[in-house]
Amino acid sequence: QVQLVESGGGLVQPGGSLRLSCAASGRVPSTNAMGWYRQAPGKQRELAAVINSGGSTNYADSVKGRFTISRDNAKNTVYLQMNSLKPEDTAVYYCNLRDVWLRDNWGQGTQVTVSS
């Protein structure tokens, strides 16, 4: 069993920045992909960014150039640096860890609100 604990959400003005963190604990597989998904009110959950244990990344088109995902394998932690935030980035952000058998583990979610 893997536990994921997110932190770093909050309220920020348009154009501002936030950094999300997600620490994995428990039986964390050495080969995995960790990512951030987000779900806005009334919308489906969507991928924002993902990074595998080798460091390869993938971003949603809507966040490219503004968000940066990174990880510290020694700490089993993934980060999402979000810059130039827009109101449409407002959502609950969920941390995800997927193993080689494509089994998903989810965090509890952290609210990000972009508003003036």
C-alpha positions as CSV (number, residue, x, y, z in Angstrom):
1,Q,0.0,0.0,0.0
2,V,1.2,3.4,-0.9
3,Q,0.2,6.6,0.9
4,L,0.4,10.0,-0.9
5,V,0.3,13.3,1.0
6,E,0.0,16.6,-0.9
7,S,0.8,20.1,0.3
8,G,1.1,23.6,-1.1
9,G,-2.3,24.5,-2.4
10,G,-4.0,27.8,-1.6
11,L,-5.3,31.0,-3.0
12,V,-3.2,33.1,-5.4
13,Q,-3.8,36.0,-7.7
14,P,-3.7,35.7,-11.4
15,G,-0.1,35.7,-12.6
16,G,1.1,34.4,-9.3
17,S,2.9,31.1,-8.4
18,L,2.4,28.1,-6.2
19,R,4.5,25.0,-5.6
20,L,2.8,21.7,-4.8
21,S,4.5,18.8,-3.1
22,C,3.5,15.2,-2.8
23,A,5.4,12.7,-0.6
24,A,4.9,9.0,-1.1
25,S,5.4,6.5,1.7
26,G,4.7,2.8,2.4
27,R,5.5,0.2,-0.3
28,V,6.7,2.6,-2.9
29,P,7.8,0.7,-6.1
30,S,11.2,1.8,-7.4
31,T,9.9,2.1,-10.9
32,N,6.9,4.3,-11.2
33,A,5.4,7.4,-12.7
34,M,4.3,10.2,-10.4
35,G,2.0,12.9,-11.6
36,W,-0.5,15.7,-10.9
37,Y,-4.1,15.5,-12.1
38,R,-6.6,18.2,-11.6
39,Q,-10.4,18.5,-11.4
40,A,-12.3,21.7,-11.8
41,P,-16.0,22.0,-10.6
42,G,-18.2,20.2,-13.1
43,K,-15.4,18.8,-15.1
44,Q,-13.6,15.5,-15.4
45,R,-10.3,14.9,-13.8
46,E,-7.4,15.6,-16.3
47,L,-3.7,15.1,-16.4
48,A,-1.6,18.2,-15.7
49,A,1.9,16.8,-15.7
50,V,3.6,13.5,-15.1
51,I,7.2,12.4,-14.5
52,N,8.6,8.8,-14.5
53,S,11.4,7.5,-12.3
54,G,13.8,8.1,-15.1
55,G,13.0,11.8,-15.3
56,S,10.9,11.9,-18.5
57,T,8.1,14.3,-18.4
58,N,4.8,15.0,-20.1
59,Y,2.5,18.0,-19.8
60,A,-1.0,19.0,-20.8
61,D,-1.0,21.6,-23.5
62,S,-2.8,24.0,-21.3
63,V,0.1,24.1,-18.8
64,K,3.2,23.8,-21.0
65,G,5.6,26.6,-20.5
66,R,4.0,27.6,-17.1
67,F,4.2,24.4,-15.0
68,T,7.3,22.4,-14.2
69,I,7.2,18.9,-12.6
70,S,10.2,17.5,-10.8
71,R,11.0,14.7,-8.4
72,D,13.4,13.7,-5.7
73,N,13.7,9.9,-5.9
74,A,15.6,9.7,-2.6
75,K,12.6,11.3,-0.9
76,N,9.9,9.7,-3.0
77,T,8.6,13.2,-3.5
78,V,7.2,14.9,-6.6
79,Y,6.8,18.7,-7.0
80,L,4.8,20.9,-9.3
81,Q,6.0,24.4,-9.8
82,M,3.1,26.5,-11.2
83,N,3.9,29.9,-12.6
84,S,1.8,32.5,-14.4
85,L,-1.4,31.0,-12.9
86,K,-4.7,31.7,-14.5
87,P,-8.2,31.5,-13.2
88,E,-8.8,28.5,-15.3
89,D,-6.1,26.7,-13.3
90,T,-8.5,26.7,-10.4
91,A,-9.1,23.1,-9.4
92,V,-8.5,20.4,-6.8
93,Y,-5.0,19.0,-7.6
94,Y,-4.5,15.3,-7.0
95,C,-1.1,13.5,-6.7
96,N,-0.9,10.1,-8.5
97,L,1.6,7.3,-8.4
98,R,1.3,4.6,-11.0
99,D,3.3,1.4,-10.9
100,V,4.5,-0.8,-13.8
101,W,1.3,-2.8,-13.6
102,L,-0.6,0.4,-14.1
103,R,-2.1,0.4,-10.6
104,D,-3.0,3.9,-9.4
105,N,-2.6,5.4,-6.0
106,W,-4.1,8.8,-5.2
107,G,-3.6,11.5,-2.7
108,Q,-6.5,13.3,-1.0
109,G,-6.2,16.4,-3.2
110,T,-5.3,20.0,-2.5
111,Q,-7.3,23.0,-3.6
112,V,-5.7,25.6,-5.8
113,T,-7.7,28.8,-6.3
114,V,-6.6,31.5,-8.7
115,S,-8.6,34.7,-8.2
116,S,-8.2,38.4,-7.7
